[in-house]
């Protein structure tokens, strides 16, 4: 485990949320949207309606409210988006954050204090749609959190360096037409070095680029501690 990963892990003992704080963690359920899930073999999960039906089936069958997961998950979700297509290890299909699948309009919460670094509507097909990036610090260690697939209204009133407190409502989930052809969800990603990116950062990578992205984008569950072995 790297020094930065240890900082994330040790920041708090118990689980924390990035969605509506009135929805308890006990109402979250893991979901597998990987290419290895046999239940998806006959389903076109790149179709947002089909994907939503499968998510609803998982959530409703188990009487939960939010399905989550996907860090380093290899998926077929991106097959219809031109920016992800490639051959062999060039195909971008490995997910670099955690997705939280929930209803349109669900509140998005900042898990840490920080400031607004940048924001943008990444409106190309298969992209994030409205996106916010926050800048944080652990001592002298800066890092970033990215929130994708938001509502258009979530970008209103923002400005660079706007202060955000832990627990503040910073956004709401967008509908499929706004989040550019995905079932409603939050893409949450931790980024150590944002480089020159503004309002955007890759959330999916290819196998050949995985090592570098994995080092720069550690498992968000180290911070959130929603599932074992990280629950305090």
N, C-alpha and C positions, 0 to 999 in steps of 0.2 A: 504494500500500500504506500502510495506517495505521501509526501508531507501535506500537500493540498487536500488529498482525500482524508487524511487524518483530521485536518481542521474541520472539514465538513462533518465527519462522523462525530467528532467530539463537541460540536457546537451546542447541541442540546440532546438530552437523554430520550425524551419521549417523541412520539410521532407528531407531525404537524401537517397542515393541509395547505393547498394552493387553490382550493375551491371553497364555496360557501361554508363558513365556519359553523353554520347551524346544521349541516349534514355531518353526523359523526363518522369517524373512521370505520366504525363497525358496519356502516352501510356501503363500504367500498368492497368490490370483489375483483380479483385478478381476471384478466381475459387474455387468451392466446390468439393473436392474429398472424402468427408466423406461418411460413410455408410448410411447417412440420405438423400443423394441426389438421388431422384427418377430416374433421368436420367441415373444413373449408374447401376440400378438394373439388366439390361440385358447385361451389359458390363463387361468383364473380365479386369479390370484396372490393374491387376497384370501382364498382358501382355504389355510390353512397347510399342508395335505398336498400340494396342488398346487405351492405355492411351494417346499416342501422337496424335492419330486421334481426341480424345475428346478434348484435349487441343487446337489443331489447330482449331477445330470447334468454341470453345469459343473465342479464340483470333481473328480469321479471321472474324467471324460474327460481332464482335464489332470493327473491324479495329484497334486493338491494337497490341502490339509487345511482351508483357510479361504478363504471368498469374502468380498470386502469392496467397499465403495463406497457411493455414494448421496448425497454432499453436493450439495444443491440439485437433486436428482433429482426430476422430476415423475412421480408414481407412481399406479397403480391399486390399490395394496395396501390402501387405506383405504376403499374403496367401501362395504363392509358395516358400517362403524362409524358410528353416528349422529352422533358429535361432529365428524366430518370433512365431512359432507355440506353442500353449498351450491350456489349457482348461479353459473356463470361464474367471475369472479375472486374469488368468495367461498368456493369450495371449497378446503378445506385438503388439499393434496396435494403440497406441495413440502417435501422432507426437509432438515432443518437440521443433521444430524450425519453421521457415517460409521457404517454398520452392518457388523459383523463376524459373518458367518454361520458357526457352528461347532457342534459337538456339545454337547448338554446336559451340564452339569457342567464344561465347560472353564473353567479358572481365569481370573480377571480381575485384571489387574495395574495398579497405579497408575504412570503414567508420570512423575510429579513428586511431590516431597514436598508435604505440605499437611496439612490437618486436615478432619475430617468436619464439614461444614456442616449437613447434614440428611439424612434418609432416610425412606422411606414406601413402603407397598405401594399403588401406584396401580392398583386392581383393576378399574376399569371396563373394559368391553369396548373393545378397540382402544387402550388406554393402555399404560403401561410395565410394569405389574406392579411387583415389588420394584425400588426405585430408590435409588441413593446419589448424593449431591452432595458433592464435595470443594471446599474453598476453598484457593487458592494465592496466592502473591505473587511478582511480579518486581520486586524493590526495593519501592517504595511502590505498585505497581500490582496491586491484587487482581483475581482472576478465578476462575472456577469450571469444574469438569469434571463432567459428568453421566454416570452409568452406568445404563442401563435394561435391563429384561428379565432380571433376575437371579433366583436361587433365593430362596425364603423364608428359608433358612438364612443367606443372605448378610447379612440384617439383624440377626441375633442378635449380641449383644455390642457393638453400636455405641452410641456416645454422642456428643453434640455436642462438638466440639473434640478428639476423639480424634486423636492424631498418626498420620500415615501417611508412610512413607518411599518414595522412588522405588524401584520394583521389588517392593514388598510385594504379596502376594496379598490383595485386598480383598473378593473375591466369587467366585461361580461362575454360569455361565449357567443360567437356569431352563428347564423344559420348557414345551411349548406351553400346557398347561392353567394354568400359573402365570403365564406372561408374556402372558396374556389374548389368545390366539388368533393368535399369530404362530409361524412356524418359529423354533427356537432361534437366538438371536443376541444380540450386544451392541450397544446403541445408545450411541455415544460422542459427546458434544457439548461444545464449549467455549462458555462464556457469559461475556461481559465484565461485564454488569450483571444480577444476578439479581433485582433489585427486591425485592418482598415475597414471592417464591415460597419455599416450604419443601418439600423433598422432591420437587419437581416443577418442570418448566418446559416450555413448548411445544417439541416436537421436529419439528413439521410446521406449515407456515403456508400461507396463501392468497397468490395473486399480488398482491393489493392491499396486503398487509402485508409483502411480501418485502423491500423496501428496508431497513426498520428492523430486521427480524430478521437479515438478512444482515450488517449492520454490527455487531450485537451478538453474533452467533454465527459467527465466522470459520471458514474451512476447517480442520478438525482436522489435515489433512495438513501444514499449515505446521509444526506441532509434531512429528507422527509421522514425516513424511518417508518414507512407505512407497513412494510412486510418484513418477516424474519429474513436474515439474522439481525436486522438493524433495530428492531423495536426494543425500546428501553423498558 
